[in-house]
């Protein structure tokens, strides 16, 4: 608590600090006035003690070393105007008064300096306190407005703090409840005794108080306090994401299956027509045409031909989707980037602005791009220069995406898009399926010869509207 005396001293030091020039002029005037009184008015009295007041006055604005000349001058004036000046012992008197004036001035100067330091420190503390308050306010807003459930737990798993999203996720007030009943995986980090804080992400099955299960993605970290171990957890309900992912996977599987059925039905139809022509030629041989096996073979060929037509008809019944080429290329970059970096391979993206939407399924087109990129990565494993260049451009109604690599190239381009190639990985179906995916959407996949390396061109139909029937 500040006393009245301390308050007056503070005001005095503040005056000295803010009126430096005036204080120095006033101190010089007081020194001259005291000297005049001592010399003219009271010549028989020793008024030198009064010099302490101007020294104390000016000490708040000067440094200790700057006070020494004034202390020496005041000591000399006191001895000069003393009735017994320059008599026996004057040296000792000069030294004693110099020490006294200097000590008093240094004391006040130190008080003023300490006051300045305290004021500076106080302002820093106030600024830091205000910054801390603002940071706490921003963190509180961030936590309360976060769509993710944020919880802090004590050592027993009891909820200490939680935000509104946590209340919405679990459907009840969580204060004082044990969260391990809903997220059992959180019980283990609290019991582990490790020397460093635990920071990790887990995916587990959670349960709401109503008994409803959900897929939980949890980012958690432990920390120590004076009351024991604590755990902070950020929980995300990934159930909807799981449903969307599985729906997309099912749709992609169905699209791929449809394409394979169409290709298989087409090939079966061609075989049936060839076999049918040979079967009709055998009809001219009476001994063969009248056999039961000949009639059964005709029935079998007719059935296979009908099946191929049914497969083609079923495969053609679909909506033609529309994809954003930029989004597909961005996802391709995200997926293949780490593998190319690990293999010390360079990827150059030359994608201009203003490309239109394309007629293709997003996930199927992504699979085509990934297949081409992975083929290039395998081809460049032993190449001296390892670079994949992805270029996109529009030519009339088509959007072309080229994948150029610096690998050894293709020795036999004629068999590239044929399935079950000898020596090919994954039975040689990658390029075959990729081409079928594109042709089913009105596009194509072709190979262009290069002096060095390989270049595959993805042709896509440009569209500026919605989905096509």
Buried (B, 14 or more C-beta within 10 A) or exposed (E): EEEEEEEEBBEBBBEBBEBEEEBBEBBEEBBEEBBEBBEEEEEEEBBBEBBBBBBBBBBBBBEBEEBBEBBBBBBBBBBBBBEEEEEEEBEEBBEEBBEBBBEBBBEBBEBBBEBEEEBEEEEEEEEEEEEEEEEEEEEEEEBEEBEBBBBBBBBEBBBBEBBBBBBEBBEEEBEEBBBBEBBBBBBEBBEEEEEEEBEEEBEEEBBBEEEEEBBBBBBBBBEEEEEEBBBBBBBBBBBEEEEEEEEEEEBBEEBBEBBBBBBBBBEBBEBBEEBBEEBEEEEEEEEEBEEEEBEEBBEEBEEBBEBBBEBBEEBEEBEBBBBBBEEBBEBBBEBBEEEBEEEEBEBEEEBEEEBBBBBBBBBBBBBBBBBBBBBBBEBBEEBEEBBBBBBBEBEEEBBBBBBBBBBEBBEEEEEBBEBEBEEBEEEBBBBBBBBBBBBBBBBBBBBEEBEEBBBBBBBBBBBEEEEEE
